[in-house]
Amino acid sequence: MRRQRCPLLIRFFALKTDADAWGRQKEVELDRGEVVLVQRSLHIKTLGDLLSRYRAEVTPKKQGAGPQAARLAMMLRNPMADVPLNRLKPSLIAAYRDERLKTVSASTMRRELTILRHC
């Protein structure tokens, strides 16, 4: 079974009707968020794990490492950092953006969202 932004799910069946039923069941589970999608090569569980890895591996190589590390530290303190990657939705990022825009400028927010895009 193939679905955009999801790893390929494969299972073999003797009967096509069994395969169709399994596919429908998996689609319903994916829609409900009940299936935990695990990629064996990634050991990242939350957005905070991803941001921490980015801070450790990518940020030191950048020219503006200091300011970016400070932005990452701020993002890691936000409750959004505790959200599992398979539960991360655009609405959560939009809520984070709207809340942050109450205290920071639009250019600062743009820089923080750029970090998310690069992760």
WOVEN-V403283 format. One record per residue. N is the residue number from 1. RES is the residue in one letter. SS is DSSP state (@ for helix, = for strand, . for the rest). PHI is phi in whole degrees, 0 to 359 (none if undefined). D_FIRST is the distance of its C-alpha to the first C-alpha in Angstrom with 2 decimals. Layout:
N:RES:SS:PHI:D_FIRST
N:RES:SS:PHI:D_FIRST
This chain:
1:M:.:none:0.00
2:R:.:245:3.81
3:R:.:211:6.76
4:Q:.:301:10.31
5:R:.:64:12.27
6:C:.:231:9.70
7:P:.:292:9.01
8:L:.:292:6.05
9:L:.:256:5.15
10:I:.:233:6.21
11:R:.:206:8.49
12:F:.:254:10.80
13:F:.:226:12.75
14:A:.:283:16.06
15:L:.:245:15.66
16:K:@:296:13.29
17:T:@:296:14.40
18:D:@:294:13.34
19:A:@:295:9.74
20:D:@:297:9.89
21:A:@:296:11.73
22:W:@:297:9.52
23:G:@:298:6.58
24:R:@:297:9.60
25:Q:@:297:11.07
26:K:@:294:8.56
27:E:@:297:8.74
28:V:@:296:12.45
29:E:@:296:12.78
30:L:@:296:11.38
31:D:@:298:13.78
32:R:@:278:16.52
33:G:.:78:16.09
34:E:.:275:16.13
35:V:.:271:13.39
36:V:.:272:15.11
37:L:.:271:13.11
38:V:.:245:15.18
39:Q:.:255:15.53
40:R:.:296:18.01
41:S:.:282:19.99
42:L:.:256:20.79
43:H:.:248:23.26
44:I:.:264:23.63
45:K:.:250:23.34
46:T:=:234:25.16
47:L:@:298:26.26
48:G:@:298:29.64
49:D:@:298:28.37
50:L:@:295:26.92
51:L:@:294:30.20
52:S:@:296:32.30
53:R:@:296:30.61
54:Y:@:299:31.12
55:R:@:296:34.73
56:A:@:282:35.35
57:E:@:258:33.79
58:V:.:255:33.96
59:T:@:303:36.74
60:P:@:299:39.60
61:K:@:274:39.10
62:K:.:269:39.58
63:Q:.:293:42.97
64:G:.:263:42.77
65:A:@:297:41.53
66:G:@:299:43.94
67:P:@:298:43.07
68:Q:@:291:39.34
69:A:@:297:39.67
70:A:@:294:41.56
71:R:@:297:38.86
72:L:@:296:36.23
73:A:@:298:38.55
74:M:@:295:38.84
75:M:@:293:35.10
76:L:@:290:34.74
77:R:@:280:37.33
78:N:.:284:35.36
79:P:@:301:33.39
80:M:@:298:30.30
81:A:@:293:30.24
82:D:@:271:29.41
83:V:.:283:26.16
84:P:=:299:23.03
85:L:@:300:20.81
86:N:@:285:17.85
87:R:@:251:20.44
88:L:.:287:22.05
89:K:.:237:22.23
90:P:@:304:24.25
91:S:@:294:26.65
92:L:@:293:27.62
93:I:@:293:28.40
94:A:@:296:30.35
95:A:@:295:32.31
96:Y:@:299:33.12
97:R:@:300:34.28
98:D:@:297:36.42
99:E:@:293:38.03
100:R:@:292:38.79
101:L:.:295:40.30
102:K:.:286:42.99
103:T:.:240:44.33
104:V:.:235:43.41
105:S:.:281:43.75
106:A:@:295:41.06
107:S:@:292:41.28
108:T:@:295:40.65
109:M:@:296:37.60
110:R:@:299:36.33
111:R:@:295:36.79
112:E:@:293:34.88
113:L:@:292:31.91
114:T:@:295:32.04
115:I:@:299:31.66
116:L:@:299:28.47
117:R:@:295:27.17
118:H:@:280:28.08
119:C:.:288:26.50
